[in-house]
């Protein structure tokens, strides 16, 4: 299943307090019901790993976009339910960003990061195009600047464009090649 480009996803793990299993399950149903009515809610997946950590639970929340997720996180209903949930479980948040990072859930098969040579090739391709275009457009304006000043401008453009545009787009576009 491919994640839509703007969809926001976050993972919460909780360890159920001893003797609170039934209360926790009731609480989970109520927080999911509250989220269903929230604008931008796309769904939640609950994971129950088997084995020694049978009191451990994961919830993978999906929202239409980052703004919808942030609105849910700031909502009174969610915060009230989270405070109540502390009676039944202990929460732990894991977040990850970037092409090479994924959530790692103990006792579950996780998606492996792509080989470094593939990441290097994608980064080189993106950096080459960004650098070429930046020099093509800005060279006439920055030729009179010192080498260190113009280099700082080019490096800033390169890093910002790679981080916020090129690598996220390329990782989605090349997903089947990066993560076979």
C-alpha positions in Angstrom: 0.0 0.0 0.0 1.5 3.3 -1.1 1.2 6.3 1.2 -0.4 9.4 -0.5 2.3 12.2 -0.9 0.9 14.5 1.7 -0.4 12.0 4.2 0.9 12.4 7.7 1.7 9.2 9.7 2.8 8.7 13.3 3.4 5.7 15.5 2.6 5.5 19.2 3.6 2.6 21.3 2.0 1.9 24.7 2.7 -0.6 27.5 -0.5 -1.7 29.2 -0.3 -1.4 33.0 -0.8 -4.6 34.8 -4.5 -5.4 35.5 -5.7 -2.6 33.2 -6.1 -4.6 30.0 -9.9 -4.3 29.8 -9.9 -0.6 30.6 -7.2 0.0 28.0 -9.2 -1.8 25.3 -12.2 0.4 26.1 -10.1 3.5 26.1 -8.6 2.6 22.6 -12.1 2.2 21.2 -13.1 5.6 22.5 -10.0 7.5 21.2 -10.4 5.9 17.8 -14.1 6.9 17.7 -13.2 10.4 18.7 -10.5 10.5 15.9 -13.0 9.2 13.3 -15.0 12.5 13.6 -11.9 14.6 13.2 -11.3 16.4 9.9 -8.5 14.8 7.9 -8.5 11.5 9.8 -7.6 8.6 7.4 -7.4 5.7 9.8 -5.4 3.9 12.5 -3.8 0.5 12.5 -3.3 -1.3 15.8 -0.5 -3.8 16.1 -0.2 -6.4 18.9 3.2 -8.2 18.9 3.3 -11.7 20.2 5.8 -13.1 22.6 7.4 -11.7 25.7 6.0 -8.2 25.3 2.4 -9.2 25.2 1.5 -6.0 27.1 2.9 -3.8 24.3 0.6 -2.2 21.7 1.3 0.0 18.7 -1.0 2.4 17.0 -0.1 3.7 13.5 -2.2 6.9 12.9 -2.8 8.3 9.5 -4.1 11.8 8.6 -4.7 13.6 5.4 -1.8 16.0 5.9 0.5 17.4 8.5 -2.0 20.2 9.4 -4.8 17.7 10.1 -2.4 15.7 12.3 -1.3 18.8 14.2 -4.9 19.9 14.7 -5.8 16.4 16.1 -2.7 16.5 18.4 -3.8 20.0 19.7 -7.4 19.1 20.2 -9.1 19.1 23.6 -10.7 15.7 23.1 -7.5 14.0 22.2 -5.6 15.6 25.1 -8.3 14.7 27.5 -8.3 11.1 26.3 -4.5 10.9 26.4 -4.5 12.1 30.0 -7.1 9.4 30.8 -5.0 6.8 28.9 -2.1 7.3 31.3 -4.2 5.4 33.9 -4.1 2.3 31.8 -0.8 2.5 29.9 2.5 4.2 29.5 3.1 5.9 26.1 6.1 6.2 24.0 6.4 8.1 20.7 8.7 7.3 17.8 9.0 9.5 14.8 11.2 9.4 11.8 11.8 11.5 8.7 13.9 11.2 5.6 14.4 8.6 2.9 16.6 6.3 5.0 14.6 6.0 8.2 11.5 4.0 9.0 9.8 3.1 12.2 11.4 0.0 13.8 9.0 -2.0 15.8 10.5 -4.8 18.0 9.4 -8.3 17.2 8.0 -7.2 13.8 9.6 -7.3 10.4 10.4 -3.7 9.5 11.1 -2.2 6.1 14.9 -2.3 5.5 16.6 0.9 4.5 17.8 0.9 0.9 21.4 0.2 0.2 23.7 3.2 0.7 24.8 3.1 -2.9 21.2 3.6 -4.1 20.7 6.5 -1.6 24.0 8.0 -2.8 23.0 7.7 -6.4 19.6 9.4 -5.8 21.2 12.1 -3.8 23.9 12.7 -6.4 21.3 12.9 -9.2 19.2 15.4 -7.2 22.2 17.5 -6.1 23.6 17.6 -9.6 20.3 19.0 -11.1 19.8 21.5 -8.2 23.4 22.7 -8.3 23.3 23.0 -12.1 20.1 25.0 -12.2 21.1 27.2 -9.2 24.4 28.1 -10.9 22.7 28.7 -14.2 20.2 31.1 -12.7 22.3 32.8 -10.0 25.8 32.9 -11.5 25.3 36.3 -13.2 24.2 37.8 -9.9 26.8 36.1 -7.6 29.9 36.4 -9.8 30.9 39.6 -8.0 30.5 38.1 -4.6 33.4 36.4 -2.8 33.9 32.7 -3.2 32.8 31.9 0.4 29.7 34.1 0.2 28.5 32.6 -3.1 29.4 29.1 -2.0 27.3 29.6 1.1 24.3 30.7 -1.0 24.6 27.7 -3.3 25.1 25.3 -0.4 22.0 26.7 1.4 19.9 26.3 -1.7 21.2 22.8 -2.3 20.5 21.6 1.3 17.1 23.2 1.6 15.9 21.9 -1.8 17.3 18.4 -1.2 15.7 18.2 2.2 12.3 19.7 1.6 11.6 18.9 -2.1 13.9 16.7 -4.1 14.6 13.8 -1.8 11.0 13.3 -0.6 9.7 13.5 -4.2 12.4 11.2 -5.5 12.0 8.7 -2.7 8.3 8.4 -3.6 8.9 8.3 -7.3 11.7 5.6 -7.0 10.1 3.7 -4.1 9.9 0.4 -5.9 13.6 0.6 -6.9 14.8 1.8 -3.5 12.6 -0.6 -1.4 12.2 -3.7 -3.6 
